[in-house]
């Protein structure tokens, strides 16, 4: 199994910029969907408050939890700047770096994708 690979710095830089652009687009869509999902949650809670004469215990049980979308553009910015400043023609990447920089599979990616999916699903219910 290969543990390290040498890659062309300029090709890597291009890939990092492409991945960053996609991440920013995904983040902006998540913010839009998040805003809509807030409307869904607040509207549902407002409906409960208007339709029912809730007891104190029922009121105490009501709450809203909003996980705000997180941008990781800064993670891309750091490595992009490193690649722009590097004087090397080739860059050696280990498996972890290759997964992040080339495959765009960062440690935060699964949670980012899951949360964005939750926002999108809830936002779709607003337009239904």
GUMAR-278389 format. One record per residue: residue in three letters; chain; x, y, z of N, C-alpha, C in turn. Coordinates in steps of 0.02 Angstrom, whole numbers, plus 32768, in hexadecimal, padded with zeros to 4 digits. Each point is the difference from the previous one (the first is absolute). Layout:
N
site aa: ALA | ch: A | nc1: X | nc2: Y | nc3: Z | cac1: X | cac2: Y | cac3: Z | cc1: X | cc2: Y | cc3: Z
...
END
This chain:
128
site aa: UNK | ch: A | nc1: 802A | nc2: 7FC5 | nc3: 8000 | cac1: 7FD6 | cac2: 803B | cac3: 8000 | cc1: 802D | cc2: 803E | cc3: 8000
site aa: UNK | ch: A | nc1: 7FEB | nc2: 8031 | nc3: 7FD9 | cac1: 8026 | cac2: 803F | cac3: 7FFC | cc1: 7FEE | cc2: 802C | cc3: 803B
site aa: UNK | ch: A | nc1: 8032 | nc2: 8017 | nc3: 8025 | cac1: 7FF5 | cac2: 802C | cac3: 8039 | cc1: 8006 | cc2: 804A | cc3: 7FEE
site aa: UNK | ch: A | nc1: 8027 | nc2: 800E | nc3: 7FCC | cac1: 800B | cac2: 8045 | cac3: 7FEB | cc1: 8001 | cc2: 8004 | cc3: 7FB5
site aa: UNK | ch: A | nc1: 7FF0 | nc2: 803B | nc3: 7FE7 | cac1: 8001 | cac2: 800B | cac3: 7FB8 | cc1: 8018 | cc2: 8047 | cc3: 7FF2
site aa: UNK | ch: A | nc1: 8024 | nc2: 8008 | nc3: 7FC9 | cac1: 8016 | cac2: 8043 | cac3: 7FEB | cc1: 7FCF | cc2: 8018 | cc3: 7FCB
site aa: UNK | ch: A | nc1: 7FE9 | nc2: 803E | nc3: 8008 | cac1: 7FD0 | cac2: 801C | cac3: 7FD0 | cc1: 801B | cc2: 8043 | cc3: 7FE6
site aa: UNK | ch: A | nc1: 7FE9 | nc2: 8011 | nc3: 7FC6 | cac1: 8011 | cac2: 8041 | cac3: 7FE3 | cc1: 7FDF | cc2: 8037 | cc3: 8029
site aa: UNK | ch: A | nc1: 8028 | nc2: 802F | nc3: 8017 | cac1: 7FE7 | cac2: 8036 | cac3: 802B | cc1: 7FC9 | cc2: 8028 | cc3: 7FDE
site aa: UNK | ch: A | nc1: 8008 | nc2: 8011 | nc3: 7FC0 | cac1: 7FCE | cac2: 8029 | cac3: 7FDF | cc1: 7FBE | cc2: 7FDB | cc3: 7FF5
site aa: UNK | ch: A | nc1: 8004 | nc2: 7FBF | nc3: 7FF2 | cac1: 7FC3 | cac2: 7FD8 | cac3: 7FFA | cc1: 7FDD | cc2: 7FFB | cc3: 8044
site aa: UNK | ch: A | nc1: 8027 | nc2: 7FF7 | nc3: 8034 | cac1: 7FE4 | cac2: 7FFD | cac3: 8043 | cc1: 7FE0 | cc2: 8043 | cc3: 8012
site aa: UNK | ch: A | nc1: 8021 | nc2: 8036 | nc3: 7FF0 | cac1: 7FE5 | cac2: 8042 | cac3: 800E | cc1: 7FBD | cc2: 800A | cc3: 7FDC
site aa: UNK | ch: A | nc1: 7FFD | nc2: 7FEC | nc3: 7FC1 | cac1: 7FC2 | cac2: 8005 | cac3: 7FDA | cc1: 7FC8 | cc2: 7FD8 | cc3: 8020
site aa: UNK | ch: A | nc1: 8011 | nc2: 7FC3 | nc3: 8016 | cac1: 7FCE | cac2: 7FD5 | cac3: 8020 | cc1: 7FE8 | cc2: 801E | cc3: 8042
site aa: UNK | ch: A | nc1: 802E | nc2: 801B | nc3: 8026 | cac1: 7FED | cac2: 801F | cac3: 8040 | cc1: 7FD1 | cc2: 803C | cc3: 7FF5
site aa: UNK | ch: A | nc1: 800E | nc2: 8028 | nc3: 7FCD | cac1: 7FD5 | cac2: 8039 | cac3: 7FF1 | cc1: 7FBB | cc2: 7FE9 | cc3: 7FEA
site aa: UNK | ch: A | nc1: 7FFE | nc2: 7FCC | nc3: 7FD8 | cac1: 7FC0 | cac2: 7FE4 | cac3: 7FEA | cc1: 7FD8 | cc2: 7FE6 | cc3: 803C
site aa: UNK | ch: A | nc1: 8022 | nc2: 7FDA | nc3: 802B | cac1: 7FE0 | cac2: 7FE5 | cac3: 803C | cc1: 7FE7 | cc2: 8038 | cc3: 802E
site aa: UNK | ch: A | nc1: 8027 | nc2: 8035 | nc3: 8006 | cac1: 7FED | cac2: 8039 | cac3: 802B | cc1: 7FC1 | cc2: 8021 | cc3: 7FE3
site aa: UNK | ch: A | nc1: 7FFF | nc2: 800B | nc3: 7FBF | cac1: 7FC6 | cac2: 801F | cac3: 7FE0 | cc1: 7FC1 | cc2: 7FD7 | cc3: 800C
site aa: UNK | ch: A | nc1: 8006 | nc2: 7FBE | nc3: 7FF8 | cac1: 7FC7 | cac2: 7FD4 | cac3: 800D | cc1: 7FEB | cc2: 8004 | cc3: 8049
site aa: UNK | ch: A | nc1: 8030 | nc2: 8002 | nc3: 802E | cac1: 7FEF | cac2: 8004 | cac3: 8047 | cc1: 7FDA | cc2: 8041 | cc3: 800F
site aa: UNK | ch: A | nc1: 8018 | nc2: 8037 | nc3: 7FE5 | cac1: 7FDF | cac2: 8041 | cac3: 800C | cc1: 7FB9 | cc2: 7FFF | cc3: 7FE3
site aa: UNK | ch: A | nc1: 7FF8 | nc2: 7FE3 | nc3: 7FC4 | cac1: 7FBD | cac2: 7FFA | cac3: 7FE3 | cc1: 7FD3 | cc2: 7FD5 | cc3: 802D
site aa: UNK | ch: A | nc1: 801A | nc2: 7FC8 | nc3: 8018 | cac1: 7FDA | cac2: 7FD4 | cac3: 802D | cc1: 7FEE | cc2: 8024 | cc3: 8041
site aa: UNK | ch: A | nc1: 802F | nc2: 8026 | nc3: 801A | cac1: 7FF4 | cac2: 8026 | cac3: 803D | cc1: 7FCA | cc2: 8035 | cc3: 7FF5
site aa: UNK | ch: A | nc1: 8004 | nc2: 8025 | nc3: 7FC9 | cac1: 7FCE | cac2: 8033 | cac3: 7FF2 | cc1: 7FBA | cc2: 7FE1 | cc3: 7FF8
site aa: UNK | ch: A | nc1: 7FFC | nc2: 7FC7 | nc3: 7FE0 | cac1: 7FC0 | cac2: 7FDC | cac3: 7FFA | cc1: 7FE8 | cc2: 7FEA | cc3: 8044
site aa: UNK | ch: A | nc1: 802E | nc2: 7FE9 | nc3: 802B | cac1: 7FED | cac2: 7FEB | cac3: 8044 | cc1: 7FE5 | cc2: 803B | cc3: 8027
site aa: UNK | ch: A | nc1: 801D | nc2: 803A | nc3: 7FF9 | cac1: 7FE7 | cac2: 803C | cac3: 8023 | cc1: 7FBA | cc2: 8010 | cc3: 7FE9
site aa: UNK | ch: A | nc1: 7FF4 | nc2: 7FFC | nc3: 7FBF | cac1: 7FBD | cac2: 800D | cac3: 7FE5 | cc1: 7FCE | cc2: 7FCD | cc3: 801B
site aa: UNK | ch: A | nc1: 8012 | nc2: 7FC0 | nc3: 7FFF | cac1: 7FD4 | cac2: 7FCC | cac3: 801A | cc1: 7FF8 | cc2: 8005 | cc3: 804C
site aa: UNK | ch: A | nc1: 8034 | nc2: 8015 | nc3: 8022 | cac1: 7FFC | cac2: 800A | cac3: 8049 | cc1: 7FCD | cc2: 8035 | cc3: 8010
site aa: UNK | ch: A | nc1: 8001 | nc2: 8037 | nc3: 7FDB | cac1: 7FD0 | cac2: 8036 | cac3: 800B | cc1: 7FB9 | cc2: 7FE5 | cc3: 7FF8
site aa: UNK | ch: A | nc1: 7FF5 | nc2: 7FD9 | nc3: 7FCC | cac1: 7FBE | cac2: 7FE3 | cac3: 7FF4 | cc1: 7FED | cc2: 7FCE | cc3: 8037
site aa: UNK | ch: A | nc1: 8031 | nc2: 7FD8 | nc3: 8016 | cac1: 7FF1 | cac2: 7FCF | cac3: 8035 | cc1: 7FEF | cc2: 8023 | cc3: 8042
site aa: UNK | ch: A | nc1: 801E | nc2: 803A | nc3: 800C | cac1: 7FED | cac2: 8027 | cac3: 803B | cc1: 7FB7 | cc2: 8015 | cc3: 7FFC
site aa: UNK | ch: A | nc1: 7FEB | nc2: 8015 | nc3: 7FC5 | cac1: 7FBA | cac2: 8013 | cac3: 7FF7 | cc1: 7FD1 | cc2: 7FC5 | cc3: 800E
site aa: UNK | ch: A | nc1: 8014 | nc2: 7FC5 | nc3: 7FEA | cac1: 7FD7 | cac2: 7FC4 | cac3: 800C | cc1: 7FFA | cc2: 7FF4 | cc3: 804B
site aa: UNK | ch: A | nc1: 8039 | nc2: 8000 | nc3: 8023 | cac1: 7FFF | cac2: 7FF1 | cac3: 8048 | cc1: 7FDB | cc2: 8036 | cc3: 8028
site aa: UNK | ch: A | nc1: 800D | nc2: 803F | nc3: 7FF0 | cac1: 7FDF | cac2: 8036 | cac3: 8025 | cc1: 7FB5 | cc2: 8000 | cc3: 7FF1
site aa: UNK | ch: A | nc1: 7FED | nc2: 7FF3 | nc3: 7FC2 | cac1: 7FB9 | cac2: 7FFD | cac3: 7FEF | cc1: 7FDD | cc2: 7FC8 | cc3: 8025
site aa: UNK | ch: A | nc1: 8021 | nc2: 7FC6 | nc3: 8004 | cac1: 7FE2 | cac2: 7FC7 | cac3: 8023 | cc1: 7FF8 | cc2: 8010 | cc3: 804A
site aa: UNK | ch: A | nc1: 8031 | nc2: 801F | nc3: 801E | cac1: 7FFC | cac2: 8011 | cac3: 8047 | cc1: 7FCA | cc2: 8036 | cc3: 800A
site aa: UNK | ch: A | nc1: 7FFF | nc2: 8030 | nc3: 7FD4 | cac1: 7FCD | cac2: 8035 | cac3: 8005 | cc1: 7FBA | cc2: 7FE2 | cc3: 7FFB
site aa: UNK | ch: A | nc1: 7FF8 | nc2: 7FCF | nc3: 7FD3 | cac1: 7FBF | cac2: 7FDE | cac3: 7FF9 | cc1: 7FEC | cc2: 7FDD | cc3: 8040
site aa: UNK | ch: A | nc1: 8030 | nc2: 7FDF | nc3: 8020 | cac1: 7FF1 | cac2: 7FDF | cac3: 8040 | cc1: 7FEB | cc2: 8032 | cc3: 8035
site aa: UNK | ch: A | nc1: 8021 | nc2: 8039 | nc3: 8002 | cac1: 7FF0 | cac2: 8032 | cac3: 8031 | cc1: 7FBB | cc2: 8020 | cc3: 7FF4
site aa: UNK | ch: A | nc1: 7FEF | nc2: 800A | nc3: 7FC0 | cac1: 7FC0 | cac2: 801F | cac3: 7FF0 | cc1: 7FC5 | cc2: 7FD0 | cc3: 8008
site aa: UNK | ch: A | nc1: 800A | nc2: 7FC1 | nc3: 7FEF | cac1: 7FC9 | cac2: 7FD1 | cac3: 7FFE | cc1: 7FEF | cc2: 7FE1 | cc3: 8043
site aa: UNK | ch: A | nc1: 802E | nc2: 8000 | nc3: 802D | cac1: 7FF6 | cac2: 7FDB | cac3: 803F | cc1: 800A | cc2: 802F | cc3: 803C
site aa: UNK | ch: A | nc1: 7FD9 | nc2: 7FF4 | nc3: 8032 | cac1: 800A | cac2: 8022 | cac3: 8040 | cc1: 8030 | cc2: 7FD4 | cc3: 8027
site aa: UNK | ch: A | nc1: 8040 | nc2: 800A | nc3: 7FF6 | cac1: 8033 | cac2: 7FD4 | cac3: 801C | cc1: 800C | cc2: 800F | cc3: 804A
site aa: UNK | ch: A | nc1: 8007 | nc2: 7FCB | nc3: 8026 | cac1: 8011 | cac2: 8008 | cac3: 8047 | cc1: 8049 | cc2: 8016 | cc3: 8006
site aa: UNK | ch: A | nc1: 8012 | nc2: 8014 | nc3: 803C | cac1: 8045 | cac2: 8014 | cac3: 800C | cc1: 8030 | cc2: 7FC7 | cc3: 7FEF
site aa: UNK | ch: A | nc1: 7FEF | nc2: 7FC3 | nc3: 8015 | cac1: 802C | cac2: 7FC7 | cac3: 7FF2 | cc1: 8009 | cc2: 7FF4 | cc3: 7FB5
site aa: UNK | ch: A | nc1: 7FCA | nc2: 8009 | nc3: 7FDB | cac1: 8004 | cac2: 7FF9 | cac3: 7FB7 | cc1: 802A | cc2: 8038 | cc3: 7FE2
site aa: UNK | ch: A | nc1: 7FF7 | nc2: 803C | nc3: 8019 | cac1: 8028 | cac2: 8039 | cac3: 7FE7 | cc1: 804A | cc2: 7FF6 | cc3: 8010
site aa: UNK | ch: A | nc1: 800E | nc2: 7FE6 | nc3: 803C | cac1: 8045 | cac2: 7FF5 | cac3: 8014 | cc1: 8022 | cc2: 7FCC | cc3: 7FD4
site aa: UNK | ch: A | nc1: 7FD9 | nc2: 7FD4 | nc3: 7FE2 | cac1: 801C | cac2: 7FCC | cac3: 7FD5 | cc1: 800D | cc2: 8017 | cc3: 7FB9
site aa: UNK | ch: A | nc1: 7FE9 | nc2: 803B | nc3: 7FEF | cac1: 800A | cac2: 8019 | cac3: 7FBC | cc1: 8044 | cc2: 8022 | cc3: 7FFA
site aa: UNK | ch: A | nc1: 8021 | nc2: 7FF2 | nc3: 7FCB | cac1: 8040 | cac2: 8022 | cac3: 7FF4 | cc1: 8011 | cc2: 7FF9 | cc3: 7FB6
site aa: UNK | ch: A | nc1: 802C | nc2: 802B | nc3: 7FEB | cac1: 8019 | cac2: 7FFF | cac3: 7FBB | cc1: 804C | cc2: 7FF8 | cc3: 8003
site aa: UNK | ch: A | nc1: 801A | nc2: 7FD5 | nc3: 7FD7 | cac1: 8048 | cac2: 7FF6 | cac3: 7FFC | cc1: 8015 | cc2: 8008 | cc3: 7FB7
site aa: UNK | ch: A | nc1: 802A | nc2: 802F | nc3: 7FF4 | cac1: 8015 | cac2: 800F | cac3: 7FBC | cc1: 804B | cc2: 7FF8 | cc3: 7FF9
site aa: UNK | ch: A | nc1: 8014 | nc2: 7FCE | nc3: 7FDB | cac1: 8047 | cac2: 7FF5 | cac3: 7FF1 | cc1: 8010 | cc2: 8029 | cc3: 7FC1
site aa: UNK | ch: A | nc1: 8026 | nc2: 8035 | nc3: 800A | cac1: 8010 | cac2: 802F | cac3: 7FCA | cc1: 8032 | cc2: 7FE1 | cc3: 7FCF
site aa: UNK | ch: A | nc1: 7FF6 | nc2: 800A | nc3: 7FBF | cac1: 8031 | cac2: 7FE7 | cac3: 7FCF | cc1: 8045 | cc2: 801C | cc3: 800E
site aa: UNK | ch: A | nc1: 8032 | nc2: 7FD8 | nc3: 7FF3 | cac1: 8045 | cac2: 8015 | cac3: 800B | cc1: 8027 | cc2: 7FFF | cc3: 7FBE
site aa: UNK | ch: A | nc1: 8022 | nc2: 8037 | nc3: 7FF3 | cac1: 802B | cac2: 8003 | cac3: 7FC5 | cc1: 8046 | cc2: 7FE9 | cc3: 8013
site aa: UNK | ch: A | nc1: 801E | nc2: 7FD9 | nc3: 7FD5 | cac1: 8044 | cac2: 7FE9 | cac3: 800A | cc1: 802E | cc2: 801B | cc3: 7FC8
site aa: UNK | ch: A | nc1: 7FEB | nc2: 8037 | nc3: 7FE2 | cac1: 8028 | cac2: 801E | cac3: 7FCA | cc1: 8047 | cc2: 8010 | cc3: 8018
site aa: UNK | ch: A | nc1: 8007 | nc2: 8011 | nc3: 803F | cac1: 8042 | cac2: 8010 | cac3: 801B | cc1: 8030 | cc2: 7FC5 | cc3: 7FFD
site aa: UNK | ch: A | nc1: 7FE5 | nc2: 7FC3 | nc3: 8006 | cac1: 802B | cac2: 7FC4 | cac3: 7FFA | cc1: 801E | cc2: 7FFD | cc3: 7FBA
site aa: UNK | ch: A | nc1: 7FD7 | nc2: 800F | nc3: 7FCE | cac1: 8019 | cac2: 8001 | cac3: 7FBB | cc1: 8031 | cc2: 803A | cc3: 7FF6
site aa: UNK | ch: A | nc1: 7FEF | nc2: 803A | nc3: 801C | cac1: 802A | cac2: 803C | cac3: 7FF7 | cc1: 8047 | cc2: 7FF5 | cc3: 8017
site aa: UNK | ch: A | nc1: 8008 | nc2: 7FDD | nc3: 8038 | cac1: 8043 | cac2: 7FF4 | cac3: 801B | cc1: 802A | cc2: 7FD7 | cc3: 7FCF
site aa: UNK | ch: A | nc1: 7FE5 | nc2: 7FC7 | nc3: 7FEA | cac1: 8028 | cac2: 7FD5 | cac3: 7FD4 | cc1: 8008 | cc2: 801F | cc3: 7FBB
site aa: UNK | ch: A | nc1: 7FCF | nc2: 8026 | nc3: 7FE9 | cac1: 8006 | cac2: 8023 | cac3: 7FC0 | cc1: 8039 | cc2: 8032 | cc3: 8004
site aa: UNK | ch: A | nc1: 8003 | nc2: 8026 | nc3: 8036 | cac1: 8036 | cac2: 8031 | cac3: 8007 | cc1: 8044 | cc2: 7FDD | cc3: 8005
site aa: UNK | ch: A | nc1: 8002 | nc2: 7FC8 | nc3: 8022 | cac1: 803F | cac2: 7FDA | cac3: 8004 | cc1: 8016 | cc2: 7FEA | cc3: 7FBA
site aa: UNK | ch: A | nc1: 7FD1 | nc2: 7FE8 | nc3: 7FD8 | cac1: 8011 | cac2: 7FE9 | cac3: 7FBD | cc1: 8013 | cc2: 803B | cc3: 7FD3
site aa: UNK | ch: A | nc1: 7FE1 | nc2: 8039 | nc3: 8009 | cac1: 8012 | cac2: 803B | cac3: 7FD8 | cc1: 8045 | cc2: 801A | cc3: 8012
site aa: UNK | ch: A | nc1: 8015 | nc2: 7FF7 | nc3: 803D | cac1: 8041 | cac2: 801A | cac3: 8016 | cc1: 8038 | cc2: 7FCD | cc3: 7FF8
site aa: UNK | ch: A | nc1: 7FEE | nc2: 7FC2 | nc3: 7FF7 | cac1: 8033 | cac2: 7FCC | cac3: 7FFA | cc1: 802A | cc2: 800A | cc3: 7FC0
site aa: UNK | ch: A | nc1: 8041 | nc2: 7FF3 | nc3: 8006 | cac1: 802D | cac2: 8003 | cac3: 7FC6 | cc1: 8009 | cc2: 7FBB | cc3: 7FE1
site aa: UNK | ch: A | nc1: 7FE3 | nc2: 7FCD | nc3: 8020 | cac1: 8007 | cac2: 7FBB | cac3: 7FE7 | cc1: 7FD1 | cc2: 7FF4 | cc3: 7FC6
site aa: UNK | ch: A | nc1: 8018 | nc2: 7FDA | nc3: 7FCF | cac1: 7FD7 | cac2: 7FED | cac3: 7FC7 | cc1: 7FD2 | cc2: 7FC5 | cc3: 8012
site aa: UNK | ch: A | nc1: 8019 | nc2: 7FD5 | nc3: 802B | cac1: 7FD9 | cac2: 7FC6 | cac3: 8016 | cc1: 7FF8 | cc2: 8003 | cc3: 804C
site aa: UNK | ch: A | nc1: 7FC9 | nc2: 7FE7 | nc3: 8017 | cac1: 7FF0 | cac2: 7FFF | cac3: 8047 | cc1: 7FF3 | cc2: 7FB8 | cc3: 8014
site aa: UNK | ch: A | nc1: 801D | nc2: 7FEB | nc3: 8037 | cac1: 7FF4 | cac2: 7FBD | cac3: 8019 | cc1: 7FC6 | cc2: 8001 | cc3: 8032
site aa: UNK | ch: A | nc1: 7FCF | nc2: 7FD5 | nc3: 7FF2 | cac1: 7FC6 | cac2: 7FFB | cac3: 802C | cc1: 7FFC | cc2: 7FBB | cc3: 801F
site aa: UNK | ch: A | nc1: 7FF1 | nc2: 7FFD | nc3: 8040 | cac1: 7FF1 | cac2: 7FBF | cac3: 801E | cc1: 7FB6 | cc2: 7FF1 | cc3: 7FF4
site aa: UNK | ch: A | nc1: 7FE9 | nc2: 7FC7 | nc3: 8016 | cac1: 7FBB | cac2: 7FEC | cac3: 7FF3 | cc1: 7FCD | cc2: 8031 | cc3: 801D
site aa: UNK | ch: A | nc1: 800C | nc2: 8017 | nc3: 803D | cac1: 7FD1 | cac2: 802F | cac3: 8020 | cc1: 7FFB | cc2: 8041 | cc3: 7FD9
site aa: UNK | ch: A | nc1: 803A | nc2: 801B | nc3: 7FEB | cac1: 8000 | cac2: 803E | cac3: 7FD9 | cc1: 7FE0 | cc2: 7FF5 | cc3: 7FBC
site aa: UNK | ch: A | nc1: 800D | nc2: 7FC7 | nc3: 7FE1 | cac1: 7FE3 | cac2: 7FF1 | cac3: 7FBF | cc1: 7FB4 | cc2: 7FFD | cc3: 8005
site aa: UNK | ch: A | nc1: 7FE7 | nc2: 7FDF | nc3: 8034 | cac1: 7FB7 | cac2: 7FFC | cac3: 800A | cc1: 7FE2 | cc2: 8046 | cc3: 8008
site aa: UNK | ch: A | nc1: 8021 | nc2: 802B | nc3: 8026 | cac1: 7FE5 | cac2: 8043 | cac3: 800A | cc1: 8005 | cc2: 802B | cc3: 7FC1
site aa: UNK | ch: A | nc1: 803C | nc2: 8007 | nc3: 7FE6 | cac1: 800D | cac2: 8031 | cac3: 7FCC | cc1: 7FE8 | cc2: 7FEA | cc3: 7FBB
site aa: UNK | ch: A | nc1: 8006 | nc2: 7FBF | nc3: 7FF1 | cac1: 7FEF | cac2: 7FE8 | cac3: 7FBD | cc1: 7FB9 | cc2: 7FE3 | cc3: 8000
site aa: UNK | ch: A | nc1: 7FF1 | nc2: 7FD4 | nc3: 8030 | cac1: 7FBF | cac2: 7FE0 | cac3: 8002 | cc1: 7FCB | cc2: 802C | cc3: 8021
site aa: UNK | ch: A | nc1: 8015 | nc2: 8037 | nc3: 801E | cac1: 7FD3 | cac2: 802F | cac3: 8023 | cc1: 7FDA | cc2: 7FDD | cc3: 8038
site aa: UNK | ch: A | nc1: 8023 | nc2: 7FD5 | nc3: 8024 | cac1: 7FE2 | cac2: 7FDA | cac3: 8036 | cc1: 8022 | cc2: 8014 | cc3: 8041
site aa: UNK | ch: A | nc1: 7FEA | nc2: 8038 | nc3: 801C | cac1: 801D | cac2: 801B | cac3: 803E | cc1: 7FDF | cc2: 7FDF | cc3: 803D
site aa: UNK | ch: A | nc1: 801E | nc2: 8009 | nc3: 8039 | cac1: 7FE4 | cac2: 7FE2 | cac3: 803E | cc1: 7FBB | cc2: 801C | cc3: 8010
site aa: UNK | ch: A | nc1: 7FF1 | nc2: 803D | nc3: 7FEC | cac1: 7FC0 | cac2: 8020 | cac3: 800E | cc1: 7FCC | cc2: 7FF3 | cc3: 7FC9
site aa: UNK | ch: A | nc1: 8013 | nc2: 7FE1 | nc3: 7FCA | cac1: 7FD6 | cac2: 7FFB | cac3: 7FC4 | cc1: 7FBF | cc2: 7FD9 | cc3: 800C
site aa: UNK | ch: A | nc1: 8003 | nc2: 7FC8 | nc3: 8024 | cac1: 7FC4 | cac2: 7FD8 | cac3: 800A | cc1: 7FCB | cc2: 8027 | cc3: 8027
site aa: UNK | ch: A | nc1: 8014 | nc2: 8021 | nc3: 8036 | cac1: 7FD1 | cac2: 8028 | cac3: 8028 | cc1: 7FE5 | cc2: 803A | cc3: 7FD6
site aa: UNK | ch: A | nc1: 802C | nc2: 8022 | nc3: 7FDB | cac1: 7FEB | cac2: 8037 | cac3: 7FD5 | cc1: 7FCB | cc2: 7FEA | cc3: 7FCE
site aa: UNK | ch: A | nc1: 800B | nc2: 7FC7 | nc3: 7FE0 | cac1: 7FD2 | cac2: 7FE6 | cac3: 7FCE | cc1: 7FBE | cc2: 7FEA | cc3: 8020
site aa: UNK | ch: A | nc1: 8004 | nc2: 7FE0 | nc3: 8039 | cac1: 7FC4 | cac2: 7FE9 | cac3: 8023 | cc1: 7FD5 | cc2: 803B | cc3: 8015
site aa: UNK | ch: A | nc1: 801F | nc2: 8032 | nc3: 801E | cac1: 7FDA | cac2: 803B | cac3: 8017 | cc1: 7FE1 | cc2: 8025 | cc3: 7FC4
site aa: UNK | ch: A | nc1: 8025 | nc2: 8007 | nc3: 7FCA | cac1: 7FE5 | cac2: 8021 | cac3: 7FC5 | cc1: 7FC4 | cc2: 7FDA | cc3: 7FE5
site aa: UNK | ch: A | nc1: 8003 | nc2: 7FBE | nc3: 8002 | cac1: 7FC8 | cac2: 7FD7 | cac3: 7FEA | cc1: 7FC2 | cc2: 800A | cc3: 802C
site aa: UNK | ch: A | nc1: 800C | nc2: 8007 | nc3: 8041 | cac1: 7FC8 | cac2: 800C | cac3: 802E | cc1: 7FE0 | cc2: 8043 | cc3: 7FF2
site aa: UNK | ch: A | nc1: 8029 | nc2: 8033 | nc3: 7FF5 | cac1: 7FE4 | cac2: 8042 | cac3: 7FF0 | cc1: 7FD7 | cc2: 7FFD | cc3: 7FC0
site aa: UNK | ch: A | nc1: 801B | nc2: 7FDF | nc3: 7FCD | cac1: 7FDF | cac2: 7FFC | cac3: 7FBF | cc1: 7FBD | cc2: 7FDB | cc3: 8005
site aa: UNK | ch: A | nc1: 7FFF | nc2: 7FC9 | nc3: 8026 | cac1: 7FC3 | cac2: 7FDA | cac3: 8008 | cc1: 7FCA | cc2: 8029 | cc3: 8022
site aa: UNK | ch: A | nc1: 8013 | nc2: 8022 | nc3: 8035 | cac1: 7FCF | cac2: 8029 | cac3: 8024 | cc1: 7FEA | cc2: 803C | cc3: 7FD6
site aa: UNK | ch: A | nc1: 802E | nc2: 801D | nc3: 7FDB | cac1: 7FF0 | cac2: 8039 | cac3: 7FD5 | cc1: 7FCE | cc2: 7FEC | cc3: 7FCA
site aa: UNK | ch: A | nc1: 8006 | nc2: 7FC2 | nc3: 7FE6 | cac1: 7FD2 | cac2: 7FE8 | cac3: 7FCD | cc1: 7FB9 | cc2: 7FFC | cc3: 801C
site aa: UNK | ch: A | nc1: 7FF9 | nc2: 7FF2 | nc3: 8040 | cac1: 7FBD | cac2: 7FFB | cac3: 801D | cc1: 7FDE | cc2: 8045 | cc3: 8003
site aa: UNK | ch: A | nc1: 8027 | nc2: 8035 | nc3: 7FFD | cac1: 7FE4 | cac2: 8043 | cac3: 8000 | cc1: 7FDE | cc2: 800F | cc3: 7FBD
site aa: UNK | ch: A | nc1: 801D | nc2: 7FE6 | nc3: 7FCB | cac1: 7FE3 | cac2: 800E | cac3: 7FBE | cc1: 7FCB | cc2: 7FCE | cc3: 7FEC
site aa: UNK | ch: A | nc1: 7FF5 | nc2: 7FCC | nc3: 8029 | cac1: 7FCD | cac2: 7FCD | cac3: 7FF0 | cc1: 7FBB | cc2: 8018 | cc3: 8013
END
